[in-house]
Amino acid sequence: MKKHKENMLPIADDSKHYSFFRNVWDVVRQIPNGRVTTYGAIATYLGTKSSARMVGWAMNASFIVEPRVPAQRVVNRNGMLSGKAHFATPTLMEELLQKEGIQIQEDRIINFKEIFWDPIAELG
């Protein structure tokens, strides 16, 4: 994970964006082991369909919060590991997913459609 000052969040606690980030993290914590979702699916679930990029910002900020957020389980709409540059090493995202039994080839999840977790369908 990227190293950040432990007491510093990327945005202030009283920011309206901070509650959005917390909502994103809460959704991501519910993704089951061995499953993945997308930035856009999370944004749609939260009622902000056009905010996939902001979900990405929340994932980038997730490395310093507790409880831990399994950020490796969020990928782009094509199943690409687009967030891998934000992990401590270039291969850590892939390694974490592989530990969960997810197969990856050339930074893309092989059976993406089968393991896709849709928060709208799963959380209602």
Buried (B, 14 or more C-beta within 10 A) or exposed (E): EEEEEEEEBBBEEEEEBBEBBEBBBEBBEEBEEEBBBBBBBBBBBBEBEEBBEBBBBBBBBBBBBEEEBBBBBBBBEEBBBBBBEBBEEEEBBBEBBEEBEBEBEEBBBEEBEEBBBBBEEBEE
